[in-house]
Amino acid sequence: MKRKILFTFLFGTSTLMAQNAPITFEAGGQGSNWTWSVFENSTQTTLEIVTNPFLSGLNTSSKIAKFTALQTGQPWAGCESLHGSDIGSFTLNASNCQVKLLVYKPVISDVGIKFATASGASLGELKVPNTLINQWEELTFDFTNYVGAASSTNIDQLIIFPDFQARTTTNICYFDNIRFGQVGAGFNEPMVAAPNPTVPAANVISMFSNTYTNETVDTWQAPWSQGNVADIQIAGNDTKKITGLNFVGIETTGSNLIDLSGMLKINFNAWTPNCSTLKVKLVDFGLNAIYQGGDDVEHEITLSPQLESWNSYSILLSDFIGLTTKSHFAQLIFSSIPSGSGIVYIDNLFFSNDQLGIETVENSLSKVYPNPFNNELLVEVTENNFMYELTALNGEQIKHDSCATSTCKINSEDLKPGVYFLKIQTEHSTEIIKVIKK
């Protein structure tokens, strides 16, 4: 018996039973072991399940469906699941009337979706054209107007028309990741895993990632949290799922405090269907390593994630201005807007001291000279009022100050020879420039 998937939607508190979905073609996934038949396509009678030749940020699934729309086939050539055993039996309602589908096609043409009952009765196909060629695109099919119509109950078959047109050429079309949801409520689970990080392991302190060896974390849901954390898998990849999020604390206390003094960045992937704002707070317990021991420091960063896609963050620890010590890191706290109902998926949470993306800026809005320098560094920007921060390679803050004019002199007599990074921040721009002390 095929399992049913429970969908919890953002508006309303009920949990609704839906059809066998989401439909993917990964090993063990819904769709991969279905009995798909091809119809009206001349000589082709079976649907191919193939390795994804077009891995991208929109679709990193390893397996996808391949439909070769033959020139000699009918315009309505397509493929269909087996009645009664593949998609199960369901009724079209407000909880599942919006369908999303990923396609990759060489031409612009209609893509059609149709549902049928055991007797073959159908609502007819709903067609949506792709707008992109030779890249993954997600199409949305809105069946809202079909809810309550004849043949909208006891549906037990899914029919797909990947290239609904009179063809003058043979077109190879791919599709993947079919999911059902509620109009206006969002789709609350990613279909593909977060992208794998590429920072060398030697430059990383990892809290959670399949790519690295992880440090010991006391808890991913501190007792004072207002939210729930669960371990799940997305496309075979371990992922943290946070629901009912107001704030959730992740703790590395006691003997598991982490020394971040040699790290430059915090990195993580986040996917959310409903959080307009995601906040990240870092807390260091100070030299005495005791909570509220008198020398705790903390700082919070506010982010605006793009909904329903993996957001990849790589944030300089120096942006956490209040985190003036980093050798006894103890808490990471996620919070969100909306408060109390946020849903966030987190993966690849790690700190790094890699220098990727931090280089001398060519055609910079700022002038920093001489570089290399001896005992004085001059900074000129294109507007009045700016802040600067000088950090060592290990992320340690060396100097910081603000300037009311457009120029500033930084005294560097006390600096040891070596490489440093100068962050220059104005009201409208931020630049990080590599500078060298002779």
N, C-alpha and C positions, 0 to 999 in steps of 0.2 A: 504494500500500500504506500502510495506517495504521501509525503508529509504535507501538512498545510502550513502556511506561513501566517503568523499573527502580525497585523499592521496596527500600530498605535499612532493616531493622528493628532496633530497639534491643537486642533480646536475640538473640544469635547473630550470626555473622559472615557468613553467606551472603547473597548478593544474589539475589532471586527475580524471575522474569519474571511479570508480571501482565497482566491484560486491558487494553484501551485505556481508560485512566483517568488522572487524575480527569476526570469528565464535567462540563463547564461549557458555557455557551452564548455565551461571548465569541467574537468573530471569530477563526477559526483554532483554536479550542479543541475538544477532544473533545466531541461532542454537538451543536455548532453546525451542522455540515454533515451530520449523520446523516439517514437517511430514516425519520423517525418517522411512525407511523400511529396513528390513534385508532380504537378499536373500541367497539361496544355503547353509543354515546353519541348515539343518535338521529341528528340531522342533521350533527353535527360529525365530520369525518373527518381533520383535520390538526391537528397541534400547533403553537401559535403561539410564536415566539421574539420577545420584546418587550423594550423598554427598562425597566429596573427602576424601578417607580414608588415603591418603598419602600426607598430607600437607608438603611442603618443600620450601626451598628458590627458587627453580626453578618453582614451581607451588603452589601458595597459593589460587587458585580459590576454592570457596566453592562447586561448582557443576561441574561435569565432565561427559563424556560419557563412559558407560561400555558396552563392546562387549564380549559376551561369545562365543568364537570360539569352537564349539563342535567337539569332535573327530569324530563324525559321519557326520559332515558337509563337504562340498567340500573344497579343498585347497583355492579356490578363493571366499570363503564365505565373505560377507561384508555388508555394509549398504549404502544407497543412499538417497539423498534429493528428494523432490517432484519436478518434472519437472515444470519449469515456475514460481513457486510462492515462493520458498525458497531462493535460491541464486540469483535470478533475472536473467537477460540476459546480457551477456558481451562478449567481444572479448579478447582473450589472446594476450597481447602485452608486450612491454618492461617494462611497469609500474607494471605489476602484474604477471610476468612469474616465479618468485621465490616464493615458498610456504613453510611455516614453520609449523610444527605440533608437539605438545608435546605428547609423548606416555609413558606408564608405562606397562611393560610386564614381564611375568615370564620366557619367552624364547627368544632366538635370532632367528629372522625370518624376512622375508621381510614385509614391510608395503607398501601398494600401494595406489596411488591416480589416479583417472581417471575423466575426464570431458566428458559430453555428451551434444548433442544438442536436441532440441525438437523431432527430428525424430529418435533419438537413435544413430546417428552417433558419433563416438568417435575417439580420437587420440590414444587410448590404454592407459593402465595404466603405470605409472612410479613407479618403486619400489626402495625403499631404506631400508636396514636392520637396525634395532636398534643394538647398540653395548653394551648396558647395560641391566641388568635384575633387576627387583624389585627396580627401581628408575626412576624418571622422566628424560627423555632425549628429546631434541629437534632435530627433523630430518628436513633436508632441501631437497626440491624437486625442481630441476632446469628445468623448461619447456622452456628455451631459444630457444632450437632447434625446438620447436613446433610452435613458433610464425610465422604466415603467412601460415601455413600448412592448408590443407583441414580440415574442422571440427573444426578449431580454432576460428570461429566466431559464434555469437549467441549461445554461451554455456549457458545452463540453468539448469544443474544438476551437483552435486558433488557426487562422488562415492569413498568410502574408504574401503580398504581391510586391517584390522588391523593385521591379522596373515596369510599371504599368503604362505601357505606350506601344505604339506600332514601331517596331525597331527596323533600322536600316543597317545596323551592325550587331554583332554579338557583344553583350556587355556583362562583365563580371562584377557582381555586386556582393557586398559583405554586410551582414547585420549582426547585432549582438545586444546584450543587456536590455531586455524588455522588462519593464516594471510598471506596476499599477499603483495609482494613488488618488488623492482627493484634490479637486480643483481648489486652489487658494491655500491649501494646507501644507504644500511642499512634500517632497519625497524624503523620508527620514533615514535613509541608509545609503552610503556610497556603494557603487557597483564595482569599483576597481580599488585595488590596494593603493596606499600612498606610495609615491615614487621613492625608490631606494636611494639613500644618501651615498655620496661619493667621497666624502672627506676621509683621508687615510686614518685607519684605526689608531695609529700612534699619536694622532693629534686630537683624540676624542676622549671625553668622559661621558659615558652613556648611562642614562637612566632607564630607557626603554627603546629597544630596536632589535629586530632580528638580524641586523647587519653587524652589530658590535656585541662585545661582552659587556653585560650590564652591571652597574654597581648595585649593592644591596640597598633596597628601598624598604623602610620600615612599614609604610602603609601608603596605598594610593587613595585611601579615603579615611582621613583622620576623623576621630570620633566627633569633632566639632563641625564637621562638614555639613552643608545643606545641599545634598545632591547624591547621586549614586553612581558608582564606577563598576563596570563589568568588563571581563576579559572576553573578547569575541575574535572571530577571524573574518577578514574581508578578503575574498579571493585567495584564501589559504595563508594570509598574512596576519600575524598577531596584531591586535588593535585594542586600544582602550576606548570604551564607550561610556560617556558621561551623560546621564539623563537627570531631569528635574533640577538642573543646575541653577543654584544661587551662587554658592561658592564651594569649592572642593579643595581640601588641603592634601598635598603629597609631602610626606615627611621622611627625612634621612637624619634622624636624631641620634643621641647617644654616641655609641662607637661608630656609627655609620655617617657621621658628618662628612661632607665632601669639601675638599680643598680646591676652590676654583681660582686661586690666585694666578695660575698659569694659563687661564682660559680667556679668550677674547669674545666669544659669542655664545648665545643660547639658540639652539635650532630645534624646530619641531614642525610637524605637519598637522593641520587642523581642518576638519570638514564639518560643516554645520548646516542644517536645513532652516534654522530659524533665529540664529543669534546675530543681531545687527552689530553688537559690540562684544568683544572678547577681551578680558583683562588678564594679565599675567603679572603676578607679584612674586618677587624673590626675597627671601628673608635669610639673613646671616645672624647667628647667635653670638658673634663676637668672640674675643679671645678666651672668655671664661666658659664658652660653649654651653651656656645655660639660658633657657628661655626666660625672658624678662630679667636677665641678670644685670641690667644696667648699661650694657653696650650693644644691644641688638640694633641692627640696621635693616632697612627694607626699602624697596621702591617698586612701583607698579607701572606697567606699560599698558596703554589702551590700543587695541587693534580693531579694524573694521573688516572682517573677513568677507570674501565673496561667498555667497550662499551656494550650496549644492556642488561644490568642487573642492579639491584638495588645495589648501593654501599652504605654501611652503615659506616658513619664517626663518630668518637668520638675523638675529638682533644683537648688536654690539652690547656687551655687558656695561660698557661705559655709558650707554643710554639710560641705564638704571642709576640715575644720578645719586640717589640716596643710599645705594649699596656701596658704602665707602670701604667696607672690609668684605673679603670674599673667601677667607680661608676656613670658615666654619659654616658653610652653607647647610641649612637645615630644612627649609620649607619652600615649596613652590605652590602657589595658590591660583587656581583658575576661577574666574567669575564671569558673569555674562549679563547682557540685556537681550531678551527679557530675563527678569530675575525669578527663579523658581521653576521655570519651564524650559530652560535652555537644553539643547541636545548638541553634544560636541563629540566627535571622534578624534582621538589623538594618536599619533604614531611618530616614531623616530625622534624621541625627545633626548637630546644630548647637548653637551657643551663642547666647544672646539677652540683650538688656537691656530686654526688655519688662516692663511693670509689671502684666501680667494676673495676677489672683489675689493681689496684694499691696496691700491697702487697709486703711484703718482698720477694726478689728473692732468691730461693734456687739454689745452684750450680751456683752462680752468677760469671760473669767474673770479678766483682769488689769485693773488701773486704772493708767493712765499720765497724769500731770497735772503742771503745767498743759500744755496743748497747744493753741496754740503756746506755747513756753517761752522763757525768757531765758537764765539761767545755771545752772539746776538743773532736773533732770527727776526726778520721784518715781515709783517703780514699786511697786505693791502686788499681790501674788498671793494665791491662796487656800490655799497650803501653803508650808511652809518648804523651803529649799534650791531655788534655781533659778539658771539662768545667763541672762545677757543678752548681746546682741551688737548694736552700733550700726553700720550700714553706710551709705555714701553711695549716691547714685543709680547710680553706675558700678560698684557692688559692692565698693568698697574698704572694708575693715574699719577703723572708726575707733576703737571702744572695745569691750572685752569683759571680763567678769568674772563671778564667781559670788557668790551671796549665801546665807548660812547661815540667814537668817531669811526672813520673808515680805515684807519691805520693803527698798527700796534707794534711795539717792540717787545720781544720775549727774551729776557735775560737767560742765558744758558751756560753761564760760567760753571755752575755746580753740576752740570750734566756730564756723565761719563761718555766717552766716545761710543758710537753705535747707531743703530737704526731705531727711529721713533715714528709714531703716527700722530699727525696733527689734524684734529677734527675742527672744522670751521663751520659755525652755524649762524645763519642770518634768519630774518623773518621768512624769507622765501626759498632758501636753499641750504643744503648741508653737503660739505665736501670733506673727504678724508685724504690727506696727502702724506706720502712717505717722505720723511726728512732724515738727513744723516748728520750726526755730530762728528766732526773730525777728531 
